[in-house]
């Protein structure tokens, strides 16, 4: 399994645009979860 980690690390090292795209996707997903959780605060009753 450590060979797989080395392969992923070398791929990301050789393709910095892929690394930045993955980081941006991670940030987008973390922010969208917070927005979805906070948007349900004002609805009461039927």
QUIQUI-V834419 format. One record per backbone hydrogen bond with DSSP energy under -1.0 kcal/mol. NH is the residue of the N-H (numbers start at 1). CO is the residue of the C=O. Records with the same first field share a line. If there is no record, write none. Layout:
BEGIN
NH->CO + CO
END
This chain:
BEGIN
5->1
6->2
7->3
8->4
9->5
10->6
11->7
12->8
13->9
14->10
15->11
19->15
20->16
21->17
22->18
23->19
24->20
25->21
26->22
27->23
28->24
29->25
30->26
31->27
32->28
33->29
34->30
35->31
36->32
37->33
38->34
39->35
END
